[in-house]
Amino acid sequence: MPDEGPAHIAAWAKTRGHELHITRWFEPVIVAPDLSATDLLVVLGGAMGVHDEEEFPWLRLEKNAIQTALGSGKPVLGLCLGSQLIAQLLGATVGRNPEPEVGFWPVEFTAEARQTPQLGHLPAEVMALHWHYDAFTLPPGAQLLATSAATSCQGFLWQDRVIGLQFHPEADAAWLASLVGAEGHLLGSGTYVQTVPEIQNHRALLGQSPAFLFPLLDGMLALA
């Protein structure tokens, strides 16, 4: 979606001197990525669900591209909807989470996750931004990376090169302002749903995300 861009990922690419190609699947004219010339694929989020292909037919094209990347041996990172799309393609079940999770809530990483090359820099817990109503089961053959109080599977690792994260480490302050403007009025209530003022009051936490995200992306790119 136009309100969920790469944010901190774009900053990482710029500081590392990488070339970033953005595919806007939702636009009428789609320029699909040349995966043969791609070292790392990142699949971002959106308000739609993995099953909404009738309403958003471009989801089929995006899934085809993700499937190609999964079969190519390239590293792939999925965030929020992106993680759900990857999980579905790997055989997981994707559907409504028992509780919606919106706002800043802690994510706990497993001891095994913190022993992997990509996530070895992690603390045991991070305060992450969430904005999701759906969730996924652990894909067959994948390793559980993280959990939260609302979501039993917050992340997974598959074949040491594919990572799905249900939360939003890519978000910066401008990204959050854009998403709040587009979707903030749609928030309901729930145990793990913060109000828009509560979310905005915690936006300074987004400045901590590069310390988590940049080493993760560096580690994944090293696999290529």
C-alpha positions in Angstrom: 0.0 0.0 0.0 1.2 3.6 -0.6 1.2 4.3 3.1 3.5 1.3 4.0 6.8 2.0 2.2 10.3 0.8 2.9 11.2 3.6 5.4 14.2 2.4 7.5 14.9 -0.2 4.7 15.5 2.6 2.3 17.8 4.3 4.8 19.7 1.1 5.2 20.1 0.7 1.4 21.3 4.2 1.1 23.9 4.0 3.9 25.2 0.7 2.5 25.3 1.9 -1.1 22.8 -0.7 -2.3 20.4 -0.2 -5.2 16.7 -0.4 -4.1 14.0 -1.4 -6.5 10.4 -0.9 -5.4 7.5 -2.8 -6.9 4.1 -1.2 -6.4 1.8 -4.1 -7.0 -1.3 -2.1 -6.3 -0.7 0.4 -9.2 -2.4 -0.1 -12.6 0.9 -0.5 -14.4 3.2 -3.0 -12.6 6.9 -3.3 -13.3 7.7 -6.6 -11.7 11.2 -7.0 -10.1 13.9 -8.7 -12.1 14.7 -11.4 -9.5 17.6 -12.7 -11.5 19.4 -9.4 -10.7 18.2 -9.3 -7.1 20.3 -10.3 -4.1 17.6 -9.8 -1.4 13.8 -9.6 -1.6 11.8 -7.8 1.1 8.0 -8.2 1.1 6.2 -5.3 2.9 2.8 -4.9 4.5 -0.7 -3.9 3.6 -4.2 -3.7 5.1 -5.5 -6.6 2.9 -5.3 -10.2 3.7 -3.6 -13.1 1.9 -7.0 -14.5 0.9 -8.3 -11.3 -0.7 -7.3 -12.2 -4.3 -10.7 -11.4 -5.7 -10.7 -7.9 -4.4 -7.0 -7.4 -5.1 -6.1 -9.6 -8.0 -2.5 -8.3 -8.1 -1.9 -10.5 -5.0 -1.7 -13.5 -7.4 1.2 -11.8 -9.2 2.9 -10.9 -6.0 2.6 -14.5 -4.7 4.1 -15.8 -8.0 7.1 -13.5 -7.5 7.6 -14.6 -3.9 7.3 -18.2 -4.9 10.0 -17.7 -7.6 12.3 -16.1 -5.0 11.6 -18.9 -2.5 12.6 -21.5 -5.2 15.6 -19.6 -6.3 17.7 -19.9 -3.1 17.7 -16.1 -2.6 17.2 -14.6 0.9 13.7 -13.3 1.5 12.4 -11.1 4.3 8.6 -10.7 4.9 7.1 -8.0 7.2 3.5 -8.1 8.5 1.4 -9.0 5.4 4.7 -9.9 3.7 5.3 -12.5 6.4 1.8 -13.8 6.0 2.2 -14.2 2.3 5.4 -16.1 2.7 4.0 -18.3 5.4 1.0 -19.2 3.3 3.2 -20.2 0.4 5.3 -22.3 2.7 2.2 -24.2 3.8 1.2 -22.4 7.0 -2.4 -21.5 7.9 -3.1 -17.8 7.8 -6.3 -16.4 9.4 -7.7 -14.1 12.1 -5.5 -13.8 15.2 -7.4 -14.5 18.5 -6.7 -10.9 19.4 -5.9 -7.9 17.1 -2.5 -6.5 17.9 -2.0 -2.8 17.2 0.5 -0.4 18.8 3.7 -0.9 20.6 4.0 -4.3 22.4 6.9 -6.4 23.4 8.2 -9.2 21.3 10.2 -12.0 22.9 12.9 -13.8 20.8 13.7 -17.5 21.4 17.1 -18.5 22.6 17.5 -20.4 19.4 16.7 -17.3 17.3 19.5 -15.4 19.1 22.0 -18.1 18.1 21.4 -17.6 14.3 23.8 -15.5 12.2 21.0 -13.1 11.2 19.6 -12.5 14.7 22.6 -13.1 16.9 22.7 -9.3 17.8 19.2 -9.4 19.3 18.3 -8.8 22.9 15.8 -11.2 24.5 13.0 -8.7 24.0 12.2 -5.6 21.8 9.3 -3.1 22.0 7.9 -3.4 18.5 5.2 -1.7 16.4 2.4 -4.0 15.5 -0.6 -3.4 13.2 -2.3 -6.7 12.3 -5.5 -8.6 12.7 -4.4 -11.8 11.0 -1.6 -14.1 11.9 0.1 -17.4 10.7 0.9 -20.7 12.1 4.5 -21.9 12.0 5.3 -23.1 8.4 6.3 -26.7 8.1 10.0 -27.1 8.5 10.5 -23.6 9.9 12.0 -22.5 13.2 10.1 -20.3 15.6 11.9 -17.0 16.2 9.6 -14.9 18.3 6.3 -14.7 20.2 4.2 -12.0 21.9 1.4 -12.0 24.4 -1.2 -11.6 21.6 0.5 -13.7 18.8 2.0 -17.1 19.3 4.1 -16.9 16.1 5.7 -13.5 15.7 8.5 -14.8 13.4 10.0 -17.7 11.7 13.2 -18.8 9.9 13.0 -21.2 6.9 16.0 -22.9 5.3 18.3 -20.3 7.0 17.5 -17.7 4.4 13.8 -16.9 4.6 12.6 -14.8 7.6 9.0 -13.7 8.3 8.3 -11.1 11.0 4.7 -10.2 12.0 5.7 -6.8 13.4 7.1 -3.6 11.7 10.9 -3.0 12.2 10.9 -0.9 9.0 8.6 1.8 10.4 10.0 5.3 11.0 8.1 8.3 12.3 6.9 9.4 8.8 5.8 5.9 8.0 3.8 5.7 11.2 2.2 9.1 10.6 1.2 8.0 7.1 -0.3 4.7 8.4 -2.2 6.5 11.2 -3.6 8.9 8.7 -4.8 6.1 6.4 -6.0 3.6 8.9 -6.1 5.1 12.4 -9.8 5.9 12.1 -10.5 2.2 11.6 -9.1 1.0 14.9 -11.5 -0.8 17.2 -10.9 -1.8 20.8 -9.1 -4.8 22.3 -6.8 -6.0 24.9 -3.8 -5.4 22.6 -5.1 -2.4 20.6 -3.8 1.0 21.6 -5.5 4.3 20.8 -4.0 6.6 18.2 -2.7 9.0 20.9 -1.1 6.1 22.7 0.6 4.9 19.5 1.8 8.4 18.7 3.1 9.0 22.2 5.4 6.0 21.7 6.8 6.9 18.3 10.2 7.7 19.7 10.7 4.0 20.0 10.9 3.7 16.2 14.4 5.3 16.4 15.7 2.1 18.0 14.6 0.0 15.0 17.8 0.4 12.9 19.8 -1.2 15.6 17.7 -4.3 15.1 16.9 -4.1 11.4 20.2 -3.0 9.8 22.3 -6.0 11.1 19.4 -8.3 10.2 19.4 -7.0 6.6 23.3 -7.2 6.5 23.2 -10.8 7.7 20.6 -11.8 5.1 22.4 -10.1 2.3 25.6 -11.9 3.2 23.8 -15.1 2.4 23.5 -14.0 -1.2 
